[in-house]
Amino acid sequence: MKFHWCRCFYRARSRPQRRRRALWMISLALLAFLMYYNQQALSQLSYNGDAGDFNIQPNEAVGRQPKTFDQERLAEAAPKHKDKRSDEDDDDKSDLRPDLAPATLHFLWCGRRHFEFRHYMAMKRADKLIRPDKIFFHYEALPQVDQEGYFLWFNRTLADVDNILLRPLNYSHCPREGAERYILILDLLERFGGIYIPEDAVLVDFPVHLRSSALVTGVEAKSPTEFQDGLIAGRKKPTTAEELLIVLSLGRQEHSGIQPCGSIDHYNLEEEGDCICVKIQKPLFPADIWDSRTPFATLARVAAYGYSEPRLEHSMRNPIPRIAHYVCIDCEVKFITFLSMRSSVNVAGLNKVYLHGVREPTGKWWEKLRQDSRFVYVHREYPETLYDRAILTPQLAVGIMRVSILLKYGGIYCDDNVLWTRKIPEEYFGYSAVASPDWHLYGSWPDSVNHAVLMAKKNAQYLLKLRGVLHKYRHNQYWFNDHFMAYKIVETHPEIIKLDRHLQVKCLNHNCHPTWQPNYKSGLTQNRPGGHFDWQNDTMSVHWTDTFPELDLDMVKYTSGMIVDVSRHILHTSGIVIQELR
């Protein structure tokens, strides 16, 4: 027997009954439609769940790796006709959505302390990765500069990142840890919106979908007073420590994949790839990441310099000229200078030696040198610069002339007391510039540069930057600029100069300082003896700065010691019989 809906409807005896039955039928139809729609929505959510929840596109979370600046530039330079993606699939447009938190970063700086290299990396990486409209630097007191002038990383950050806004905190207390710190952070986020990043944490990645919710947090409460630091993006402001724990737990519940910032060891060993940021909890210097092959060193190089692999400019197409340059002010050539110039040609393997001076060289040792066409005098005017004549010392004048000569001609500058002990390897002539560290210990400076031997190509970038340092900081002591501010160039641009610890060994008062040995540094007024080294194999030159007693021919003839052996080696290689030398 067939069932007829119309018969059921018309069996109602009165109009009100028919209305009620019609309403029930419409309700049942709507319910069936809602059940069908809900089933379709659940199917769609199930598909999107494979890629991750919360507005993340399919495959957006797969294979996340730190992208280097080089990769970003290559992506931007790729031919547009090869890009078949639609506008909706373009990663560069993924943050053009109305439901995102503001593209604003917040760094909280509490206490009176130094702004270190790790803080520089944190801010530079965040700016490059997120590309925010603003970066608020909320501070209790601006970063301090140490008396020795090393901690200039905050100035460097302001120069490299142009959208930083300095904002003094209008709070009575700026806690560096505990619940009160995160209450303060969430208060700032409620006022301005955006993202909080720990000041010593380097981002590994920051997917855009993290900005789409009311609260995203990587902070984890270990106890009511102990927290593991991480990212925060949201506007839920608590007023007590108990409310803070609830708010943070809600954020963790909604985004369980966001972990607190990991340690360096954790990031180096992790295999899951769940670390979104790395917290650097101890001092770090640029030299610590230059040559290391660990995952963190790779990330740090991307953050600081924009490339992942260790890089050093090298090309033999336009090598450093095989010529030596010496500079003199009084131009009286002494015996040690005679040995130095001879060693440049006969030991180091250079083709020619140019002596640049403000007057004609004098002395019997120059008379012996000038008989050989490989030794040439070049007149050079005394430098006239922005320096006041009162502070234009002979050492400063030589430093200015050294840079200008190498910029113009290229080659190898040598102090007149540098004695070469080995031939310069062929590969060294392919570097843009080569120098060696010095042995002075000064404040927090991790190292310094010794320019007694400086190899460089014509117009090398290191020379241009060194000239800029000498002019910009001309009111500093020259020794500080020449040794320490020059090292700051190496820290910020390690690819433009090779800093080789075996290029030379500096000796003062018979105490030599091999900079490849542990604990080689000593104070400016100290001269602690360094360890033993083999001058024939461990170094290419000896920088002999002893003036008492002064190295002379009689010492080489009748005494012994390392410097005597080096001198005899130079004379023997030059074909000079010591006993016949007068």
C-alpha positions as a printed NumPy array, in Angstrom:
array([[  0.   ,   0.   ,   0.   ],
       [  1.425,   3.252,  -1.107],
       [  1.784,   6.123,   1.308],
       [  0.639,   9.494,   0.018],
       [  1.896,  12.653,   1.749],
       [ -1.026,  14.64 ,   0.393],
       [ -3.565,  12.121,   1.84 ],
       [ -1.93 ,  12.455,   5.26 ],
       [ -2.073,  16.187,   4.952],
       [ -5.72 ,  16.427,   3.879],
       [ -7.003,  13.927,   6.507],
       [ -6.679,  16.726,   9.031],
       [-10.214,  17.794,   9.85 ],
       [ -9.59 ,  21.471,  10.568],
       [ -7.421,  24.224,   9.15 ],
       [ -5.304,  24.639,  12.374],
       [ -4.469,  20.924,  12.26 ],
       [ -3.38 ,  21.208,   8.632],
       [ -1.155,  24.203,   9.538],
       [  0.506,  22.294,  12.38 ],
       [  1.188,  19.297,  10.151],
       [  2.609,  21.581,   7.436],
       [  4.945,  23.184,   9.977],
       [  6.184,  19.749,  11.135],
       [  6.864,  18.681,   7.569],
       [  8.833,  21.858,   6.811],
       [ 10.85 ,  21.394,  10.014],
       [ 11.703,  17.8  ,   9.094],
       [ 12.847,  18.928,   5.636],
       [ 15.068,  21.631,   7.12 ],
       [ 16.571,  19.143,   9.569],
       [ 17.414,  16.752,   6.739],
       [ 19.03 ,  19.57 ,   4.78 ],
       [ 21.147,  20.662,   7.788],
       [ 22.332,  17.092,   8.389],
       [ 23.444,  16.819,   4.744],
       [ 25.271,  20.199,   4.866],
       [ 27.01 ,  19.307,   8.138],
       [ 28.248,  16.029,   6.655],
       [ 29.771,  17.903,   3.689],
       [ 31.465,  20.42 ,   6.008],
       [ 32.962,  17.659,   8.139],
       [ 34.373,  16.029,   5.028],
       [ 36.022,  19.302,   4.007],
       [ 37.481,  19.799,   7.508],
       [ 38.84 ,  16.278,   7.435],
       [ 40.678,  17.069,   4.201],
       [ 42.138,  20.301,   5.545],
       [ 43.173,  18.556,   8.756],
       [ 45.891,  16.701,   6.864],
       [ 47.731,  19.985,   6.422],
       [ 46.996,  21.464,   9.834],
       [ 44.088,  23.396,  11.315],
       [ 43.309,  27.056,  11.793],
       [ 43.313,  28.606,   8.328],
       [ 46.454,  26.877,   7.102],
       [ 46.445,  25.957,   3.428],
       [ 47.05 ,  22.349,   2.311],
       [ 50.781,  21.505,   2.287],
       [ 51.605,  24.877,   3.88 ],
       [ 53.067,  23.148,   6.943],
       [ 55.024,  20.505,   5.046],
       [ 58.807,  20.645,   4.959],
       [ 59.32 ,  24.004,   6.658],
       [ 62.995,  25.02 ,   6.609],
       [ 64.718,  28.333,   7.322],
       [ 64.721,  30.223,   4.029],
       [ 67.895,  32.132,   3.301],
       [ 67.888,  35.648,   1.939],
       [ 69.545,  34.272,  -1.219],
       [ 66.61 ,  31.929,  -1.768],
       [ 64.185,  34.794,  -1.277],
       [ 66.042,  36.918,  -3.825],
       [ 66.065,  34.034,  -6.314],
       [ 62.341,  33.558,  -5.838],
       [ 61.71 ,  37.241,  -6.441],
       [ 63.915,  37.213,  -9.543],
       [ 62.292,  34.118, -11.106],
       [ 60.608,  34.739, -14.495],
       [ 56.963,  35.567, -14.027],
       [ 55.836,  33.573, -17.079],
       [ 56.981,  30.368, -15.367],
       [ 54.769,  30.976, -12.345],
       [ 51.497,  29.149, -13.05 ],
       [ 50.023,  29.652,  -9.561],
       [ 46.925,  31.709,  -8.993],
       [ 46.888,  34.76 ,  -6.74 ],
       [ 45.283,  32.688,  -3.985],
       [ 48.252,  30.274,  -3.991],
       [ 50.925,  32.991,  -3.862],
       [ 52.808,  32.855,  -0.542],
       [ 53.677,  36.53 ,  -0.872],
       [ 49.952,  37.353,  -0.709],
       [ 49.097,  34.954,   2.117],
       [ 48.951,  37.778,   4.649],
       [ 46.471,  39.856,   2.615],
       [ 43.553,  38.613,   4.69 ],
       [ 41.277,  40.687,   6.915],
       [ 41.218,  38.211,   9.82 ],
       [ 44.909,  38.454,  10.763],
       [ 46.496,  40.06 ,  13.783],
       [ 48.407,  43.256,  12.934],
       [ 51.829,  42.834,  11.325],
       [ 53.442,  44.436,  14.361],
       [ 56.277,  42.982,  16.427],
       [ 57.004,  43.666,  20.08 ],
       [ 60.327,  43.254,  21.853],
       [ 60.456,  43.902,  25.595],
       [ 63.771,  45.19 ,  26.989],
       [ 63.988,  45.179,  30.785],
       [ 66.93 ,  46.156,  32.949],
       [ 70.146,  48.034,  32.251],
       [ 72.331,  45.787,  30.148],
       [ 74.196,  45.367,  26.878],
       [ 72.518,  44.647,  23.559],
       [ 74.435,  41.635,  22.236],
       [ 74.889,  39.862,  18.918],
       [ 72.135,  37.369,  19.805],
       [ 69.66 ,  40.24 ,  20.221],
       [ 70.764,  41.678,  16.881],
       [ 70.102,  38.336,  15.195],
       [ 66.683,  38.012,  16.854],
       [ 65.43 ,  41.377,  15.598],
       [ 66.977,  41.12 ,  12.139],
       [ 65.604,  37.613,  11.564],
       [ 62.114,  38.572,  12.752],
       [ 62.061,  41.603,  10.478],
       [ 63.166,  39.609,   7.438],
       [ 60.872,  36.641,   8.066],
       [ 57.632,  38.383,   9.078],
       [ 58.194,  41.688,   7.244],
       [ 56.198,  43.697,   9.797],
       [ 54.851,  47.202,   9.385],
       [ 56.293,  48.21 ,  12.763],
       [ 58.647,  46.835,  15.372],
       [ 58.029,  48.235,  18.841],
       [ 61.08 ,  48.181,  21.094],
       [ 59.593,  48.679,  24.564],
       [ 62.351,  49.559,  26.993],
       [ 62.855,  50.357,  30.637],
       [ 66.27 ,  51.836,  29.783],
       [ 67.975,  51.898,  26.401],
       [ 70.798,  49.349,  25.908],
       [ 74.087,  50.377,  27.439],
       [ 77.432,  50.724,  25.646],
       [ 80.45 ,  49.293,  27.433],
       [ 83.451,  51.46 ,  28.238],
       [ 85.619,  49.59 ,  25.723],
       [ 83.127,  50.253,  22.908],
       [ 82.377,  46.705,  21.774],
       [ 78.623,  46.464,  22.279],
       [ 77.462,  48.538,  19.32 ],
       [ 74.964,  45.946,  18.119],
       [ 71.972,  48.116,  18.979],
       [ 73.266,  50.882,  16.721],
       [ 73.819,  48.279,  14.032],
       [ 70.253,  47.032,  14.455],
       [ 68.833,  50.532,  14.078],
       [ 70.885,  50.946,  10.894],
       [ 69.825,  47.594,   9.382],
       [ 66.146,  47.611,  10.417],
       [ 64.441,  50.861,   9.48 ],
       [ 60.967,  50.326,  10.989],
       [ 61.911,  50.133,  14.678],
       [ 59.968,  52.411,  17.016],
       [ 61.537,  53.072,  20.42 ],
       [ 58.888,  53.203,  23.156],
       [ 59.711,  53.835,  26.844],
       [ 57.602,  51.74 ,  29.2  ],
       [ 55.083,  53.604,  31.338],
       [ 55.108,  50.945,  34.026],
       [ 56.555,  51.041,  37.508],
       [ 58.245,  47.68 ,  37.059],
       [ 59.642,  45.756,  34.078],
       [ 60.099,  42.118,  35.139],
       [ 62.515,  39.902,  33.227],
       [ 60.781,  36.665,  34.235],
       [ 57.721,  35.265,  35.985],
       [ 53.98 ,  35.776,  35.573],
       [ 54.178,  39.563,  35.835],
       [ 56.292,  39.704,  32.678],
       [ 53.686,  37.894,  30.579],
       [ 50.844,  39.931,  32.036],
       [ 52.762,  43.012,  30.885],
       [ 53.328,  41.488,  27.438],
       [ 49.649,  40.625,  26.984],
       [ 48.74 ,  44.131,  28.101],
       [ 50.962,  45.524,  25.333],
       [ 49.38 ,  43.148,  22.818],
       [ 45.904,  44.255,  23.889],
       [ 46.868,  47.905,  23.367],
       [ 48.721,  47.555,  20.064],
       [ 47.969,  44.099,  18.69 ],
       [ 50.638,  42.012,  17.03 ],
       [ 53.252,  39.465,  18.022],
       [ 55.628,  39.223,  20.967],
       [ 59.039,  37.687,  20.302],
       [ 61.622,  37.064,  23.059],
       [ 64.562,  39.432,  22.633],
       [ 67.062,  36.557,  22.535],
       [ 65.122,  34.122,  20.334],
       [ 65.855,  33.544,  16.639],
       [ 62.838,  32.507,  14.574],
       [ 63.059,  29.319,  12.547],
       [ 59.75 ,  30.002,  10.806],
       [ 56.531,  31.938,  11.319],
       [ 53.551,  30.68 ,   9.271],
       [ 51.011,  33.397,   8.507],
       [ 48.098,  31.335,   9.848],
       [ 49.389,  31.879,  13.407],
       [ 48.084,  35.45 ,  13.179],
       [ 44.506,  34.35 ,  12.445],
       [ 43.347,  33.47 ,  15.976],
       [ 42.533,  35.52 ,  19.034],
       [ 45.45 ,  33.969,  20.895],
       [ 48.457,  31.919,  19.872],
       [ 51.142,  31.221,  22.43 ],
       [ 54.254,  29.153,  22.725],
       [ 54.789,  30.136,  26.373],
       [ 54.485,  27.159,  28.681],
       [ 53.871,  27.424,  32.412],
       [ 56.044,  24.981,  34.344],
       [ 54.654,  26.318,  37.623],
       [ 52.779,  29.444,  38.785],
       [ 56.126,  31.289,  38.866],
       [ 58.242,  29.518,  36.225],
       [ 57.599,  29.858,  32.487],
       [ 59.274,  28.573,  29.359],
       [ 59.546,  31.477,  26.912],
       [ 58.005,  31.517,  23.462],
       [ 56.006,  33.527,  20.948],
       [ 52.684,  35.181,  21.783],
       [ 50.16 ,  36.647,  19.375],
       [ 46.771,  37.691,  20.727],
       [ 44.658,  40.091,  22.754],
       [ 43.378,  38.163,  25.761],
       [ 44.591,  40.149,  28.728],
       [ 44.728,  38.488,  32.18 ],
       [ 44.901,  40.471,  35.401],
       [ 46.274,  37.859,  37.81 ],
       [ 48.755,  35.016,  37.685],
       [ 45.894,  32.494,  37.904],
       [ 44.134,  34.059,  34.935],
       [ 47.433,  34.099,  33.054],
       [ 47.785,  30.331,  33.474],
       [ 44.259,  29.872,  32.101],
       [ 44.878,  32.183,  29.16 ],
       [ 48.156,  30.486,  28.269],
       [ 46.593,  27.036,  28.578],
       [ 43.783,  28.115,  26.236],
       [ 46.318,  29.299,  23.709],
       [ 48.235,  26.035,  23.995],
       [ 45.014,  24.023,  23.691],
       [ 43.931,  25.811,  20.52 ],
       [ 47.386,  25.56 ,  18.911],
       [ 48.983,  22.483,  20.396],
       [ 51.619,  22.429,  17.637],
       [ 53.288,  25.65 ,  18.815],
       [ 56.102,  24.775,  21.164],
       [ 58.136,  27.051,  23.433],
       [ 61.433,  28.261,  22.029],
       [ 63.945,  25.443,  22.093],
       [ 67.538,  25.581,  23.248],
       [ 70.483,  25.466,  20.85 ],
       [ 71.151,  21.837,  21.803],
       [ 67.499,  20.927,  21.257],
       [ 67.464,  22.527,  17.808],
       [ 70.697,  20.796,  16.792],
       [ 69.334,  17.381,  17.771],
       [ 65.614,  17.581,  16.959],
       [ 64.221,  15.495,  14.118],
       [ 60.504,  16.362,  14.217],
       [ 60.972,  19.96 ,  13.05 ],
       [ 58.595,  21.367,  15.672],
       [ 60.965,  24.093,  16.906],
       [ 59.623,  27.473,  15.771],
       [ 62.276,  29.554,  17.546],
       [ 65.643,  29.04 ,  19.25 ],
       [ 66.402,  30.822,  22.514],
       [ 70.06 ,  31.799,  22.959],
       [ 70.636,  31.89 ,  26.699],
       [ 74.365,  32.66 ,  26.799],
       [ 76.636,  35.191,  25.073],
       [ 77.337,  34.446,  21.43 ],
       [ 79.858,  36.091,  19.094],
       [ 79.874,  36.141,  15.288],
       [ 83.044,  34.034,  15.095],
       [ 81.132,  31.223,  16.835],
       [ 78.936,  30.701,  13.762],
       [ 81.298,  31.442,  10.84 ],
       [ 82.639,  27.952,  10.201],
       [ 80.379,  25.677,  12.256],
       [ 78.259,  23.125,  10.383],
       [ 75.553,  22.597,  13.026],
       [ 71.878,  23.314,  12.225],
       [ 71.911,  26.254,  14.623],
       [ 75.003,  27.787,  13.019],
       [ 73.255,  27.529,   9.656],
       [ 70.172,  29.269,  11.056],
       [ 72.325,  31.933,  12.723],
       [ 74.193,  32.696,   9.484],
       [ 70.867,  33.108,   7.7  ],
       [ 69.7  ,  35.469,  10.448],
       [ 72.867,  37.559,  10.63 ],
       [ 74.227,  37.524,   7.081],
       [ 71.577,  36.144,   4.749],
       [ 73.375,  32.98 ,   3.649],
       [ 73.389,  29.489,   5.1  ],
       [ 76.794,  28.065,   4.16 ],
       [ 80.148,  29.541,   5.241],
       [ 81.17 ,  32.01 ,   2.555],
       [ 84.437,  33.761,   1.74 ],
       [ 84.996,  35.788,  -1.432],
       [ 87.587,  34.017,  -3.571],
       [ 88.435,  34.219,  -7.27 ],
       [ 91.674,  33.681,  -9.164],
       [ 90.393,  35.548, -12.218],
       [ 91.638,  38.806, -10.753],
       [ 94.213,  37.801,  -8.118],
       [ 95.999,  40.006,  -5.626],
       [ 99.05 ,  41.52 ,  -7.393],
       [102.318,  39.887,  -6.342],
       [103.855,  43.149,  -5.189],
       [104.792,  44.364,  -1.723],
       [104.222,  47.876,  -0.394],
       [106.2  ,  49.505,   2.416],
       [105.615,  52.995,   3.813],
       [108.218,  55.211,   5.485],
       [108.061,  58.632,   7.135],
       [111.695,  59.309,   8.138],
       [112.828,  56.833,   5.427],
       [116.077,  55.702,   7.037],
       [116.23 ,  52.047,   6.032],
       [117.527,  49.854,   8.871],
       [118.902,  46.334,   8.841],
       [115.58 ,  44.702,   9.817],
       [113.858,  46.562,   6.951],
       [116.558,  45.283,   4.6  ],
       [115.786,  41.734,   5.781],
       [112.031,  42.315,   5.503],
       [112.193,  43.533,   1.905],
       [114.555,  40.724,   0.945],
       [112.195,  38.171,   2.486],
       [109.238,  39.587,   0.516],
       [110.976,  38.711,  -2.748],
       [113.184,  35.738,  -1.926],
       [111.023,  33.945,   0.662],
       [107.393,  35.039,   0.169],
       [107.773,  34.843,  -3.613],
       [106.646,  38.361,  -4.577],
       [107.803,  39.975,  -7.807],
       [108.511,  43.533,  -6.703],
       [108.807,  45.756,  -3.635],
       [107.697,  49.404,  -3.586],
       [108.867,  51.712,  -0.813],
       [106.464,  54.657,  -0.542],
       [107.911,  57.623,   1.323],
       [107.671,  61.366,   1.764],
       [111.423,  61.672,   1.108],
       [114.215,  59.725,  -0.574],
       [115.328,  56.691,   1.485],
       [118.759,  56.821,   3.097],
       [121.254,  54.434,   4.694],
       [123.671,  51.753,   3.546],
       [121.002,  49.089,   3.542],
       [118.929,  51.02 ,   1.029],
       [122.008,  51.455,  -1.126],
       [122.341,  47.682,  -1.247],
       [118.644,  47.232,  -2.099],
       [118.436,  49.84 ,  -4.839],
       [121.066,  47.984,  -6.854],
       [118.344,  45.414,  -7.543],
       [115.606,  46.612,  -9.94 ],
       [112.987,  44.726,  -7.949],
       [113.199,  47.335,  -5.156],
       [111.676,  50.679,  -6.154],
       [111.185,  53.953,  -4.302],
       [107.924,  55.866,  -4.943],
       [107.469,  59.417,  -3.693],
       [104.276,  59.843,  -1.678],
       [102.885,  63.07 ,  -0.227],
       [102.214,  63.246,   3.491],
       [ 98.457,  62.663,   3.887],
       [ 96.2  ,  65.692,   4.242],
       [ 92.909,  64.481,   5.725],
       [ 90.006,  65.462,   7.936],
       [ 92.203,  64.718,  10.938],
       [ 93.547,  67.665,  12.888],
       [ 97.306,  68.034,  12.514],
       [ 97.609,  67.735,  16.281],
       [ 96.405,  64.111,  16.187],
       [ 97.894,  63.117,  12.81 ],
       [100.678,  61.001,  14.301],
       [103.202,  59.101,  12.14 ],
       [101.365,  55.859,  12.952],
       [ 98.07 ,  57.342,  11.78 ],
       [ 99.695,  58.762,   8.647],
       [101.114,  55.331,   7.79 ],
       [ 97.702,  53.75 ,   8.366],
       [ 95.99 ,  56.215,   6.018],
       [ 98.673,  55.752,   3.35 ],
       [ 98.481,  51.958,   3.666],
       [ 94.759,  51.909,   2.878],
       [ 94.97 ,  54.398,   0.013],
       [ 97.918,  52.574,  -1.614],
       [ 96.22 ,  49.173,  -1.495],
       [ 92.949,  50.636,  -2.763],
       [ 94.777,  52.084,  -5.759],
       [ 97.185,  49.277,  -6.627],
       [ 96.33 ,  46.174,  -4.634],
       [ 99.103,  43.946,  -3.332],
       [100.588,  43.135,   0.069],
       [101.356,  45.774,   2.666],
       [104.131,  44.942,   5.143],
       [105.415,  46.762,   8.184],
       [109.168,  47.294,   7.948],
       [109.791,  44.723,  10.71 ],
       [107.868,  41.799,   9.179],
       [110.107,  38.867,   8.225],
       [108.64 ,  36.265,   5.867],
       [109.431,  32.663,   6.756],
       [107.534,  30.773,   4.022],
       [106.258,  31.263,   0.509],
       [102.699,  32.579,   0.344],
       [100.346,  29.787,  -0.845],
       [ 98.832,  30.323,  -4.285],
       [ 95.24 ,  30.243,  -3.021],
       [ 95.795,  33.312,  -0.826],
       [ 96.006,  35.544,  -3.891],
       [ 92.397,  34.73 ,  -4.761],
       [ 90.876,  36.195,  -1.594],
       [ 89.546,  39.73 ,  -1.591],
       [ 91.609,  40.531,   1.522],
       [ 93.704,  38.631,   4.076],
       [ 94.874,  39.707,   7.544],
       [ 95.549,  38.074,  10.907],
       [ 94.195,  38.504,  14.454],
       [ 96.16 ,  40.32 ,  17.119],
       [ 96.751,  39.058,  20.644],
       [ 95.437,  41.97 ,  22.722],
       [ 92.755,  41.414,  25.352],
       [ 90.486,  44.44 ,  25.746],
       [ 87.161,  44.428,  27.571],
       [ 84.526,  42.269,  25.895],
       [ 86.17 ,  42.361,  22.462],
       [ 86.464,  38.721,  21.331],
       [ 89.359,  39.481,  18.977],
       [ 91.214,  42.201,  17.082],
       [ 93.009,  42.669,  13.752],
       [ 96.719,  43.139,  13.06 ],
       [ 97.434,  45.031,   9.83 ],
       [101.219,  44.597,   9.926],
       [100.606,  42.229,   7.004],
       [ 97.591,  43.041,   4.848],
       [ 96.889,  41.38 ,   1.51 ],
       [ 94.154,  42.909,  -0.655],
       [ 92.865,  43.27 ,  -4.17 ],
       [ 92.495,  46.712,  -5.672],
       [ 89.314,  48.425,  -4.42 ],
       [ 88.59 ,  45.549,  -2.027],
       [ 85.436,  46.028,   0.046],
       [ 87.36 ,  45.557,   3.276],
       [ 89.665,  48.453,   2.38 ],
       [ 86.723,  50.712,   1.548],
       [ 85.072,  49.939,   4.868],
       [ 88.354,  50.352,   6.758],
       [ 88.836,  53.767,   5.178],
       [ 85.304,  54.651,   6.263],
       [ 86.074,  53.603,   9.838],
       [ 89.217,  55.746,   9.955],
       [ 87.231,  58.776,   8.804],
       [ 84.007,  58.206,  10.757],
       [ 85.724,  57.486,  14.057],
       [ 88.655,  59.853,  13.593],
       [ 88.224,  61.198,  17.132],
       [ 89.053,  57.759,  18.543],
       [ 92.593,  56.7  ,  19.305],
       [ 94.154,  55.337,  16.122],
       [ 95.206,  52.044,  17.719],
       [ 91.576,  51.423,  18.717],
       [ 90.285,  51.98 ,  15.186],
       [ 93.094,  50.021,  13.551],
       [ 92.829,  46.963,  15.801],
       [ 89.31 ,  46.855,  17.208],
       [ 86.938,  48.848,  15.017],
       [ 88.512,  46.998,  12.092],
       [ 87.451,  43.756,  13.767],
       [ 83.885,  45.062,  13.853],
       [ 84.072,  45.131,  10.033],
       [ 85.053,  41.456,  10.091],
       [ 82.143,  40.623,  12.405],
       [ 79.549,  42.309,  10.217],
       [ 81.034,  41.279,   6.843],
       [ 83.038,  38.063,   7.368],
       [ 82.824,  37.164,   3.685],
       [ 85.036,  40.067,   2.521],
       [ 88.243,  39.152,   4.387],
       [ 90.044,  35.99 ,   5.389],
       [ 91.266,  36.245,   8.965],
       [ 94.173,  33.791,   9.065],
       [ 95.895,  33.041,  12.361],
       [ 98.907,  31.525,  10.588],
       [ 99.648,  34.557,   8.415],
       [101.944,  36.078,  11.045],
       [103.119,  35.789,  14.635],
       [103.739,  39.013,  16.512],
       [106.657,  39.163,  18.952],
       [107.285,  41.846,  21.57 ],
       [110.317,  41.856,  23.872],
       [111.173,  38.311,  22.775],
       [107.68 ,  37.081,  23.737],
       [105.843,  35.72 ,  20.703],
       [102.071,  35.288,  20.543],
       [100.765,  32.562,  18.192],
       [ 97.052,  33.346,  17.943],
       [ 96.032,  29.786,  17.028],
       [ 96.981,  28.521,  20.472],
       [ 94.492,  28.479,  23.383],
       [ 94.558,  31.374,  25.856],
       [ 96.719,  33.439,  23.503],
       [ 95.281,  36.816,  24.531],
       [ 96.669,  39.099,  27.208],
       [ 95.957,  42.673,  28.279],
       [ 97.14 ,  45.785,  26.487],
       [ 99.748,  46.46 ,  29.174],
       [100.668,  42.793,  29.594],
       [103.06 ,  40.686,  27.562],
       [102.529,  37.144,  28.764],
       [104.756,  34.707,  26.822],
       [102.981,  32.573,  24.257],
       [103.523,  28.903,  23.582],
       [106.246,  27.359,  21.474],
       [105.748,  27.256,  17.699],
       [107.675,  26.149,  14.618],
       [108.508,  29.313,  12.672],
       [109.285,  27.341,   9.507],
       [105.944,  25.505,   9.335],
       [103.366,  27.105,  11.655],
       [103.457,  30.669,  10.34 ],
       [104.215,  32.549,   7.126],
       [105.856,  35.551,   8.804],
       [107.204,  36.875,  12.089],
       [106.352,  40.429,  13.112],
       [109.378,  41.366,  15.234],
       [108.576,  44.549,  17.179],
       [111.502,  44.409,  19.627],
       [113.491,  47.652,  19.729],
       [115.89 ,  46.823,  22.561],
       [118.192,  45.395,  21.635],
       [117.592,  46.321,  18.006],
       [118.173,  43.551,  15.489],
       [121.431,  44.257,  13.659],
       [124.037,  42.449,  11.605],
       [126.295,  41.622,  14.558],
       [123.4  ,  39.938,  16.382],
       [122.724,  37.756,  13.35 ],
       [126.425,  36.898,  12.969],
       [127.366,  36.14 ,  16.544],
       [124.274,  35.269,  18.609],
       [121.527,  32.668,  18.511],
       [117.777,  32.474,  18.916],
       [114.644,  32.215,  16.816],
       [114.897,  35.66 ,  15.214],
       [118.565,  35.008,  14.385],
       [117.587,  31.733,  12.7  ],
       [114.867,  33.52 ,  10.714],
       [117.331,  36.221,   9.623],
       [119.942,  33.678,   8.524],
       [117.254,  31.794,   6.595],
       [116.343,  34.985,   4.705],
       [119.961,  35.795,   3.863],
       [120.668,  32.226,   2.779],
       [117.556,  32.138,   0.553],
       [118.645,  35.475,  -0.952],
       [122.062,  34.052,  -1.835],
       [123.892,  36.371,   0.577],
       [126.883,  35.075,   2.537],
       [126.542,  36.39 ,   6.088],
       [130.253,  36.733,   6.793],
       [130.753,  38.734,   3.585],
       [127.979,  41.166,   4.45 ],
       [129.231,  44.524,   5.699]])
